[in-house]
């Protein structure tokens, strides 16, 4: 377990998973705003926005994984001690150090939980594939002869270039598309008896729209993204929205093919009456029964009722804008010029304003603290004179057992003189030192 916990690949995946939480939340927020702005546009546009956002989530996760793998552990180890003060120009290192300090011990367990969930999702996808390409394709029956010619004419009218097979299956209770290079449209045998020819033709036009758009392949990629980032609520929200808009796109194509929204809506209702189980067909195969049936019918008959109400999102965006304004105001107040100190008083500075002349090697871990497994982050306040020499050092926070080691280590640093308007001045600043045992 110790060797596994210190594996660079495990650490990289664990931190990439952790970073994906805020990355996914940010992308989902942007997608929600974009979808709200596109609420009056075509379903094709909303589908593209949701699908691209889901793809970006996966790419950002992969990019973060590569970046962490190449950059290595931001807390290098010297023996059993890691001392990483904030270096010049790295104003963000303090929160990074604290982040690693808080979540570092949990990274191996985070990885194990993810690999378990990812494996279970892959098993579910594999079972769905086996079922689709086994019983569904293995027991196909030819449709009535007159429907072969009718289906071919419909394929040409739907501008589907690839040859498409039409087959009857007793394994499905709804029309579905299987395959990408050699697609097959599966039709339950009861559909030919329960639906009139015009209604069934409208449903076949819906499935041919799936074929023309390459939705089976898109569905497979989407399912992989769901398995990879199964833990993120943004992924499931985006996937649900993608499937909803995908069905809307194909509904629009079916209405254009049959020319009558009421006919197509009645066909959907008739198809729903044939279904025996709500989730018989896996999400891998785009089906005419996908999505929320009532909302799809309402959208076809009353398009204006399908727009998402703007009030909740508008209120949220207003709150976000207010928070940004308050944040900018706070930062402006923080950055406001302060009264000039007396000539003999040290000038308060950030560490990133101080140039380091020499950083000594990390000291040995205090034996008593090591034996007691005491760890923590020690903050030391340093004062340097006009020549950059440390004149005083005082620990102000952290485990008291580590104070002496931190202060002695801080006094061994050498700095360039701090300057204000080109003149050397005494300066006071903080040095953050995390003590970590491995």
C-alpha positions in Angstrom: 0.0 0.0 0.0 2.9 2.4 0.8 4.5 1.8 -2.6 1.1 2.2 -4.3 0.4 5.4 -2.4 3.7 7.0 -3.6 3.3 6.0 -7.2 3.7 9.1 -9.5 0.8 7.9 -11.8 -1.5 7.3 -8.8 -0.7 10.7 -7.4 -1.2 12.4 -10.8 -4.6 10.8 -11.4 -5.7 11.6 -7.8 -4.8 15.2 -8.1 -6.4 15.4 -11.6 -9.6 14.0 -10.1 -9.6 16.6 -7.4 -9.0 19.5 -9.7 -11.7 18.2 -12.1 -14.3 19.1 -9.4 -13.9 22.8 -9.7 -13.0 22.6 -13.4 -16.2 20.8 -14.1 -18.3 23.1 -12.0 -16.9 26.1 -13.9 -17.5 24.5 -17.3 -21.0 23.5 -16.3 -21.7 27.1 -15.2 -20.5 28.4 -18.5 -22.6 25.8 -20.3 -25.7 26.7 -18.3 -25.3 30.3 -19.3 -24.8 29.4 -23.0 -27.8 27.1 -23.0 -29.9 29.7 -21.4 -28.9 32.3 -24.1 -29.6 29.7 -26.8 -33.0 28.7 -25.3 -34.8 30.2 -28.3 -32.4 28.8 -30.9 -32.4 25.4 -32.6 -32.0 22.1 -30.8 -29.0 21.4 -32.9 -27.2 24.4 -31.4 -28.0 23.5 -27.8 -27.0 19.9 -28.5 -23.6 21.1 -29.9 -23.1 23.4 -26.8 -23.7 20.6 -24.3 -21.7 18.0 -26.2 -18.7 20.3 -26.7 -18.8 21.1 -23.0 -18.8 17.5 -22.1 -15.8 16.9 -24.4 -14.0 19.9 -22.9 -14.5 18.3 -19.4 -12.7 15.2 -20.5 -10.0 17.1 -22.3 -9.4 19.4 -19.3 -9.1 16.3 -17.1 -6.6 14.7 -19.5 -4.6 17.9 -19.8 -4.5 18.3 -16.0 -3.3 14.8 -15.7 -0.5 15.3 -18.2 0.5 18.7 -16.7 0.7 17.2 -13.2 2.7 14.2 -14.5 5.2 16.4 -16.2 5.5 19.0 -13.4 5.9 16.4 -10.6 5.1 16.7 -6.9 5.0 20.4 -5.9 6.2 19.4 -2.4 9.7 17.8 -3.0 10.9 15.5 -0.2 14.3 15.9 1.6 14.6 12.7 3.7 11.3 12.7 5.6 10.8 16.5 5.6 9.3 18.7 2.9 9.9 22.4 3.4 8.6 24.6 0.6 8.6 28.3 1.3 6.8 30.6 -1.2 9.3 31.4 -3.9 9.8 34.5 -5.9 7.0 35.3 -8.2 4.8 32.4 -6.9 2.1 34.2 -5.2 -0.3 31.2 -5.6 2.0 28.7 -3.9 0.7 29.3 -0.4 -2.8 28.0 -1.2 -1.3 25.2 -3.3 0.8 24.1 -0.4 -2.2 24.1 1.9 -4.2 22.2 -0.7 -1.6 19.5 -0.9 -1.3 19.5 2.9 -5.0 19.0 3.5 -5.8 16.5 0.7 -2.5 14.8 0.2 -3.1 11.9 2.6 -6.5 11.2 0.9 -5.2 11.0 -2.7 -4.5 7.2 -2.6 -8.0 6.5 -1.3 -9.5 8.9 -3.8 -7.8 7.0 -6.6 -8.9 3.6 -5.3 -12.5 4.8 -5.1 -12.3 6.2 -8.6 -10.8 3.1 -10.1 -13.5 1.0 -8.5 -16.3 3.2 -9.8 -14.7 3.4 -13.3 -14.3 -0.4 -13.5 -18.0 -0.9 -12.5 -19.1 1.5 -15.1 -17.0 -0.2 -17.8 -18.6 -3.5 -16.7 -22.1 -2.0 -17.2 -21.1 -0.7 -20.6 -19.7 -4.0 -21.6 -22.8 -5.8 -20.6 -24.9 -3.4 -22.6 -22.7 -4.0 -25.7 -22.9 -7.7 -25.3 -26.7 -7.6 -25.1 -27.0 -5.3 -28.1 -24.7 -7.2 -30.3 -25.8 -10.6 -29.0 -29.5 -11.2 -28.5 -30.6 -8.1 -30.4 -28.6 -8.7 -33.6 -28.6 -12.5 -33.3 -32.4 -12.8 -33.5 -33.2 -10.3 -36.2 -36.1 -11.2 -38.5 -36.7 -9.6 -42.0 -39.6 -7.1 -42.1 -42.5 -7.4 -44.4 -41.4 -7.0 -48.1 -43.4 -3.9 -48.8 -41.6 -2.2 -45.9 -38.2 -2.8 -47.3 -39.0 -0.7 -50.4 -40.8 1.9 -48.2 -37.8 2.1 -45.9 -35.4 2.6 -48.8 -37.4 5.5 -50.2 -37.5 7.0 -46.7 -33.7 6.6 -46.4 -33.1 8.5 -49.6 -35.5 11.2 -48.6 -33.7 11.5 -45.2 -30.4 12.1 -47.1 -28.7 9.0 -45.4 -25.8 8.0 -47.6 -24.8 4.7 -45.9 -26.8 1.6 -46.4 -29.1 0.9 -43.5 -30.6 -2.5 -42.5 -34.1 -2.8 -41.2 -34.9 -5.7 -38.9 -37.5 -7.0 -36.5 -36.4 -7.9 -33.0 -38.3 -9.5 -30.1 -35.7 -8.2 -27.7 -36.6 -4.5 -27.9 -39.9 -2.7 -27.1 -39.0 0.5 -29.0 -37.3 1.5 -32.2 -33.5 1.8 -31.8 -30.4 2.3 -33.9 -27.4 0.0 -33.5 -24.0 0.5 -35.2 -22.2 3.3 -36.9 -20.4 2.0 -40.0 -23.1 -0.6 -40.8 -26.1 0.7 -38.9 -29.2 -1.4 -38.2 -32.6 0.0 -37.3 -34.3 -2.4 -34.8 -38.1 -2.4 -34.8 -40.3 -4.4 -32.3 -42.6 -6.8 -34.2 -45.7 -5.4 -32.4 -45.1 -2.0 -33.9 -46.2 -3.2 -37.4 -49.5 -4.4 -35.9 -50.2 -1.6 -33.4 -49.2 1.5 -35.4 -50.6 2.7 -38.7 -48.1 2.9 -41.6 -47.8 6.7 -41.5 -47.0 6.7 -37.8 -44.5 4.0 -38.2 -42.9 5.8 -41.1 -42.5 8.9 -39.0 -40.8 6.9 -36.2 -38.5 5.4 -38.8 -37.6 8.9 -40.0 -36.6 9.7 -36.4 -34.2 6.7 -36.4 -32.8 7.6 -39.8 -32.0 11.0 -38.4 -30.0 9.3 -35.7 -28.1 7.4 -38.4 -27.4 10.5 -40.5 -26.1 12.4 -37.5 -23.8 9.6 -36.3 -25.5 9.5 -32.9 -24.5 5.9 -32.1 -20.8 6.8 -32.1 -21.5 10.0 -30.2 -23.5 8.0 -27.7 -20.5 5.6 -27.2 -18.2 8.5 -26.6 -20.6 10.1 -24.3 -21.0 6.9 -22.3 -17.2 6.6 -22.0 -17.1 10.2 -20.6 -19.8 9.2 -18.1 -17.7 6.3 -17.0 -14.5 8.3 -16.7 -16.0 11.1 -14.7 -18.9 9.2 -13.1 -18.5 11.1 -9.8 -19.1 14.6 -11.2 -22.7 15.9 -11.1 -21.9 18.2 -14.0 -21.2 15.2 -16.2 -24.6 13.7 -15.5 -26.4 17.0 -16.0 -24.7 17.5 -19.3 -25.3 13.9 -20.4 -29.0 14.2 -19.6 -29.2 17.5 -21.5 -27.3 16.0 -24.5 -29.8 13.1 -24.7 -32.7 15.4 -24.4 -31.5 17.7 -27.2 -30.5 14.8 -29.4 -34.1 13.5 -29.3 -35.3 17.0 -30.0 -33.1 17.2 -33.1 -34.4 13.9 -34.4 -38.0 14.8 -33.5 -37.6 17.9 -35.7 -36.3 15.8 -38.5 -39.2 13.3 -38.2 -41.7 16.1 -38.3 -40.1 17.6 -41.4 -40.3 14.1 -43.0 -43.9 13.4 -42.2 -45.1 17.0 -42.4 -47.5 16.7 -39.4 -46.5 17.3 -35.8 -49.8 15.8 -34.5 -49.2 12.6 -36.5 -45.7 12.2 -35.1 -46.9 13.0 -31.5 -49.6 10.3 -31.8 -46.9 7.9 -33.1 -44.8 8.5 -30.0 -47.8 7.9 -27.7 -48.6 4.7 -29.6 -45.0 3.5 -29.3 -45.0 4.2 -25.5 -48.0 2.0 -25.1 -46.0 -0.9 -26.5 -43.3 -0.6 -24.0 -43.2 -3.2 -21.2 -40.1 -1.9 -19.3 -39.0 1.7 -19.0 -35.3 1.1 -19.4 -35.1 -2.0 -21.5 -32.7 -0.5 -24.2 -29.3 0.6 -22.9 -28.3 4.3 -23.4 -25.7 3.1 -25.9 -28.4 2.7 -28.6 -30.3 5.8 -29.6 -34.0 5.0 -29.4 -37.2 6.7 -30.4 -38.4 6.3 -26.8 -35.5 8.3 -25.3 -36.0 11.5 -23.3 -39.0 12.6 -21.4 -42.0 11.7 -23.6 -44.5 14.3 -22.3 -42.0 17.2 -22.7 -41.2 16.0 -26.2 -44.9 15.9 -27.2 -45.5 19.4 -25.6 -42.5 20.7 -27.5 -43.9 19.4 -30.8 -47.4 20.7 -30.3 -46.5 23.9 -28.3 -42.9 24.9 -29.1 -43.1 28.0 -27.0 -43.7 26.0 -23.8 -40.4 24.2 -24.0 -38.2 27.1 -23.2 -36.5 27.0 -19.8 -37.8 29.8 -17.5 -35.3 32.5 -17.4 -36.0 33.7 -13.8 -33.9 31.1 -11.8 -30.9 31.3 -14.0 -31.1 35.1 -14.3 -31.3 35.4 -10.5 -28.3 33.1 -10.2 -26.3 35.1 -12.8 -27.2 38.3 -10.9 -26.0 36.8 -7.7 -22.8 35.7 -9.4 -22.3 39.2 -10.8 -22.9 40.8 -7.4 -20.3 38.4 -5.9 -17.8 39.4 -8.5 -18.4 43.1 -7.9 -18.0 42.7 -4.1 -14.8 40.7 -4.7 -13.4 43.4 -6.9 -14.4 46.0 -4.4 -12.8 44.1 -1.6 -9.6 43.6 -3.5 -9.5 47.3 -4.4 -9.9 48.2 -0.7 -7.2 45.8 0.2 -4.8 47.2 -2.4 -5.5 50.8 -1.4 -2.4 52.7 -0.5 -1.4 52.6 3.1 0.2 55.3 5.2 3.9 55.5 4.7 5.8 54.0 7.7 8.5 55.8 9.6 12.0 55.6 8.2 13.1 53.3 11.0 10.1 50.9 10.7 10.2 47.8 8.4 8.0 48.0 5.3 5.3 45.3 5.2 5.8 43.3 2.0 4.7 40.1 0.3 7.3 37.4 -0.1 6.9 37.6 -3.9 8.3 41.1 -3.7 11.5 39.9 -2.0 14.4 38.5 -4.1 16.1 35.4 -2.6 19.9 35.3 -2.8 20.3 31.9 -1.2 17.9 29.3 0.0 19.6 26.7 2.3 18.9 23.0 2.1 16.0 21.7 4.1 17.0 20.9 7.7 16.6 17.5 9.5 13.2 16.9 10.9 13.1 17.6 14.7 13.5 14.2 16.4 10.9 14.7 19.1 8.3 15.9 16.5 9.1 13.1 14.2 8.7 10.5 16.9 5.3 12.0 17.9 4.3 12.2 14.2 3.7 15.9 14.5 3.2 17.7 11.2 1.9 21.1 10.1 2.5 24.4 8.4 4.6 26.9 10.3 4.4 30.6 9.4 7.5 32.7 10.3 7.6 36.5 10.2 11.1 37.7 9.0 12.6 41.2 9.3 15.6 42.1 7.1 17.7 45.2 7.2 18.7 47.4 4.3 21.4 44.9 3.3 19.0 42.0 3.1 20.3 40.4 6.3 17.8 38.7 8.6 17.6 40.6 11.9 14.7 38.8 13.5 12.5 35.7 12.9 9.4 34.7 14.9 7.0 31.8 14.3 3.4 33.0 14.6 1.4 29.9 13.7 1.7 26.1 13.4 2.7 23.3 15.8 4.8 24.8 18.6 7.1 21.7 18.5 8.3 22.8 15.1 8.8 26.5 15.9 12.5 26.3 16.8 13.4 24.3 13.6 11.4 26.7 11.4 13.0 29.8 13.0 16.6 28.5 12.8 16.0 27.5 9.1 14.5 30.9 8.3 17.5 32.7 9.8 19.8 30.8 7.4 18.2 32.4 4.3 19.9 35.2 2.5 18.0 38.0 0.6 18.6 40.9 -1.7 17.8 44.3 -0.1 14.2 45.3 -0.4 13.7 48.5 -2.2 11.0 51.2 -2.3 11.4 53.8 -5.1 14.9 52.4 -5.7 16.1 52.9 -2.2 16.9 49.9 0.2 14.6 49.7 3.2 14.1 47.3 6.1 11.2 44.9 5.3 9.0 42.5 7.1 7.3 39.5 5.4 6.0 36.0 6.0 7.7 32.7 5.1 5.4 29.7 4.9 7.0 26.3 5.7 5.0 23.0 5.6 6.5 20.2 7.6 5.4 16.8 6.2 6.3 13.3 7.2 6.3 10.4 4.7 
